[in-house]
Amino acid sequence: MRASEPNGGSAIFRRSTPAGVFRTTIRAAFAAMALPVLAVELPPPDRLESEAGVPAQTVEVVEPHTSSPGHELRVSYRGFGMAGLLSRLFGERWKAPGTEVVFFARDGYRSSTDSGRFLAASAWLAFGRADGKPFTVDNPSQHESDVALGPYYLIWDNLHDPVARAQGTYGWPYQVVRIDLATPADYAAARPQDADPAATEGFEHAKNYCLTCHRVAGIGGEKFPADLREISRPLGDEALKSWIIEPQKMRPGTAMPPLDALLPETERNRIADAIIRYLRAPAMDITRP
């Protein structure tokens, strides 16, 4: 599962810059914890464990990429508990209402989760398998096999948490190299200009399903440079809906995954319609007084 350019705001939307300029080491972050650290590029697991002081744990989960209803594959991973790790990296600021924890993958995929989820559910930043087997996974939805998961892979307790079980592979980013924090203000330029409830709902769905790889107004994943509103404009609503729901029908072999296949068809259609309503809505003009 993979899923954009600076908006002039916080570090969350900045592209990676040379290590000497952008990189924030864990030790430096701790030494200046009173400062507003908003982005941390992750060191190797041994350094992260020693510098963050968060012990590694062994955790068993249902691997969502390779499991299906009635055919579950359980895998034990080694990883760091996310709640404790976030507190060590960002102090208490990550718990502020409305804050999102954002994970950037090596290829620019972006996965964001409301920080409250890490308080209500168990999650870990995994760095290897407990059985010593290769730290890889097959990803059938994107026609990939033996995909490297490292350096880090976010996993959830989907054995005991029905919410985590229902989300499938969503919220399970791999090849994670950076963790950022985002606030509602960071999304201002991407929000719809009008108060159309359908467009507003579509924006929230677009954050979950589209802005992982794509961008709107410079906000989103770092995989594709073009603005999603612009590239979708020439498409009619039906063609765009097909791209959102079943991209394989539009371009066989595409790496773009289908819209959450675990949802009922009626719900998938409703979400796709809301996303289209958002993409067709006027963009927010943040330059106006």
C-alpha positions in Angstrom: 0.0 0.0 0.0 1.6 3.1 -1.1 0.4 6.4 -1.1 2.9 16.4 -1.4 4.7 19.5 -1.8 5.3 22.4 0.6 2.4 24.6 1.6 4.5 27.1 3.4 3.3 25.7 6.8 4.6 23.2 9.2 7.2 20.6 8.5 4.6 18.0 7.7 4.3 19.0 4.1 7.9 19.7 3.3 9.9 17.6 1.0 13.0 16.0 2.5 15.9 18.3 2.4 19.6 17.5 2.9 20.2 15.6 6.1 22.3 18.4 7.6 19.5 20.8 7.2 16.3 18.9 7.8 17.1 15.8 9.7 16.2 15.9 13.4 17.9 13.2 15.4 16.2 11.7 18.3 18.8 12.9 20.8 18.5 16.5 19.6 14.7 16.2 19.8 14.9 15.2 23.5 17.5 17.9 24.3 15.1 20.5 23.0 11.8 19.0 23.9 10.4 22.4 24.9 10.7 23.4 21.2 7.9 22.7 18.7 9.3 19.6 17.1 6.9 18.7 14.4 8.8 16.1 12.3 11.3 13.4 13.1 13.2 11.3 10.6 13.7 7.9 12.2 17.1 6.4 12.9 17.8 2.7 12.7 15.9 0.5 15.3 18.9 0.0 17.6 19.4 3.7 17.9 15.7 4.4 18.2 15.5 1.9 21.1 18.5 3.2 22.9 17.9 6.9 22.4 14.1 6.9 22.9 14.2 4.5 25.8 11.2 2.6 24.6 11.7 -1.2 24.7 10.9 -3.4 21.8 8.0 -5.9 22.1 6.8 -9.0 20.3 3.3 -8.6 18.9 1.1 -11.0 17.0 -1.4 -9.5 14.5 -3.5 -10.7 11.6 -1.4 -9.5 8.6 -4.1 -7.6 6.6 -2.2 -7.5 3.3 -2.2 -11.3 2.9 -5.4 -12.2 4.8 -8.9 -12.5 3.6 -12.2 -13.4 5.4 -11.9 -17.0 6.5 -8.2 -17.1 5.6 -6.2 -15.3 8.2 -2.5 -15.2 8.4 -1.1 -14.4 11.8 2.4 -12.9 12.0 4.5 -11.9 15.1 6.5 -8.7 14.7 9.0 -6.9 16.8 8.2 -3.3 17.4 7.9 -0.2 19.7 4.6 0.8 21.3 3.4 3.9 19.5 1.9 5.8 22.4 5.1 5.7 24.4 7.3 6.4 21.4 5.2 9.4 20.3 5.5 10.9 23.8 9.3 10.5 23.7 9.5 12.0 20.2 7.0 14.9 20.6 6.2 15.3 24.3 2.6 15.8 25.1 1.8 17.9 22.0 0.8 14.9 19.9 -2.2 14.4 22.2 -3.8 17.8 21.4 -7.3 17.4 20.1 -7.4 17.6 16.3 -3.8 16.6 15.9 -2.9 13.9 13.4 0.1 11.6 13.4 1.5 11.4 9.9 3.8 8.6 8.6 5.8 9.2 5.4 7.2 6.2 3.6 10.4 6.1 1.6 8.5 6.5 -1.7 6.5 9.4 -0.5 3.4 7.6 0.6 1.6 9.4 3.3 -0.6 7.9 6.0 -2.3 10.0 8.7 -4.2 8.9 11.8 -6.0 11.0 14.4 -3.8 11.0 17.5 -6.7 9.8 19.6 -6.5 6.4 18.0 -3.1 5.8 19.5 -4.6 6.6 23.0 -7.7 4.3 22.4 -6.0 1.4 20.6 -2.7 -0.5 20.6 -0.3 0.1 17.8 3.4 -0.6 17.2 6.1 0.6 14.9 7.5 -2.7 13.8 11.1 -3.2 12.5 11.2 -7.0 11.9 9.6 -10.4 12.3 9.9 -12.2 15.6 10.6 -15.5 13.8 13.6 -14.1 11.9 11.9 -14.5 8.5 12.3 -11.7 5.9 10.6 -8.5 6.9 8.5 -8.5 3.7 4.9 -8.8 2.7 2.8 -9.6 -0.4 0.5 -6.8 -1.5 -2.0 -8.4 -4.0 -4.1 -5.2 -4.3 -1.1 -3.5 -6.0 0.3 -6.6 -7.8 3.4 -6.7 -5.6 5.1 -9.5 -3.8 8.0 -9.8 -1.3 7.7 -6.0 -0.7 10.3 -4.8 1.9 8.5 -3.5 5.0 11.5 -1.8 6.6 12.8 0.3 8.0 9.5 0.6 9.9 5.9 -0.8 9.5 2.9 0.6 11.5 0.8 -2.3 12.8 -2.4 -2.4 14.9 -3.9 -4.9 17.4 -6.5 -6.2 15.0 -6.8 -9.5 17.0 -8.7 -7.7 19.7 -9.7 -4.3 18.3 -12.7 -4.5 15.9 -12.0 -1.0 14.5 -8.5 -2.1 13.5 -9.8 -5.3 12.0 -12.4 -3.4 10.0 -9.9 -0.9 8.6 -8.1 -3.7 6.7 -4.8 -2.4 5.3 -5.7 1.2 5.7 -3.5 2.8 8.3 -0.8 0.2 8.0 2.0 2.1 6.1 5.3 0.4 5.5 8.8 1.6 4.6 8.2 4.4 7.1 11.1 6.8 7.4 9.5 9.9 9.0 6.8 10.8 11.5 5.2 14.2 11.5 2.4 16.0 13.3 -0.4 17.9 11.6 -3.1 20.2 12.8 -6.4 21.3 11.1 -4.7 24.5 10.1 -2.2 22.6 7.9 -5.1 21.5 5.6 -6.6 24.9 5.1 -5.5 25.3 1.4 -7.0 21.9 0.5 -10.4 22.4 2.1 -13.4 23.1 -0.1 -14.3 26.8 -0.3 -18.1 26.4 0.2 -19.9 24.8 3.0 -21.5 22.1 0.9 -21.8 19.1 3.4 -21.1 16.6 0.6 -17.9 18.3 -0.4 -16.8 18.6 3.2 -17.4 14.9 3.7 -15.6 14.2 0.5 -12.6 16.1 1.7 -12.4 13.9 4.8 -12.6 10.8 2.6 -10.0 12.2 0.2 -7.6 12.6 3.1 -8.0 8.9 3.9 -8.1 7.4 0.4 -6.5 9.9 -2.0 -4.1 12.2 -0.3 -1.9 9.3 0.7 -0.4 9.4 -2.8 -1.9 12.5 -4.5 -1.9 16.1 -3.5 -4.4 18.9 -3.5 -3.1 22.5 -3.1 0.3 21.0 -2.3 -1.0 18.9 0.6 -0.8 15.2 0.7 1.5 12.4 -0.3 4.8 12.9 -2.1 4.4 10.3 -4.8 2.8 12.3 -7.6 3.6 16.0 -8.3 0.4 16.9 -10.2 -2.6 18.4 -8.3 -5.4 15.8 -8.1 -8.0 18.4 -8.9 -6.2 19.3 -12.1 -5.6 15.7 -13.3 -9.2 14.7 -12.6 -10.8 17.7 -14.2 -10.8 16.3 -17.8 -12.6 13.1 -16.6 -16.3 12.9 -16.5 -17.9 11.9 -13.2 -18.5 8.3 -14.2 -15.0 7.8 -15.4 -13.6 9.4 -12.3 -15.8 7.2 -10.1 -14.5 4.1 -11.9 -10.9 5.3 -11.2 -11.7 5.7 -7.5 -13.6 2.4 -7.0 -12.0 0.0 -9.5 -8.9 1.5 -11.1 -8.0 -1.9 -12.6 -11.0 -1.5 -14.9 -9.5 1.8 -16.2 -5.9 0.7 -16.4 -5.2 -3.0 -15.9 -2.0 -3.5 -13.9 -2.1 0.0 -12.3 -0.5 0.2 -8.8 -3.5 2.3 -7.7 -5.5 0.2 -5.2 -9.3 0.0 -5.3 -11.4 1.9 -2.8 -11.7 -0.1 0.4 -13.0 -3.5 -0.7 -14.1 -4.4 2.8 -16.9 -1.8 2.6 -20.4 -2.6 1.2 -20.9 -1.6 -2.4 -23.4 1.0 -1.5 -21.0 2.6 0.9 -18.1 2.6 -1.6 -20.4 4.3 -4.1 -21.4 6.9 -1.6 -17.8 7.7 -0.6 -16.7 7.9 -4.2 -19.6 10.3 -5.0 -18.5 12.5 -2.0 -14.9 12.5 -3.1 -16.0 13.6 -6.6 -18.1 16.4 -5.1 -15.0 17.6 -3.2 -12.8 17.5 -6.2 -15.3 19.5 -8.3 -15.8 22.1 -5.5 -13.9 25.4 -5.6 -10.7 25.4 -3.6 -10.3 27.4 -0.5 -8.7 30.8 -1.1 -6.4 31.2 2.0 -5.1 34.5 0.7 -8.4 36.3 1.4 -8.6 38.4 4.6 
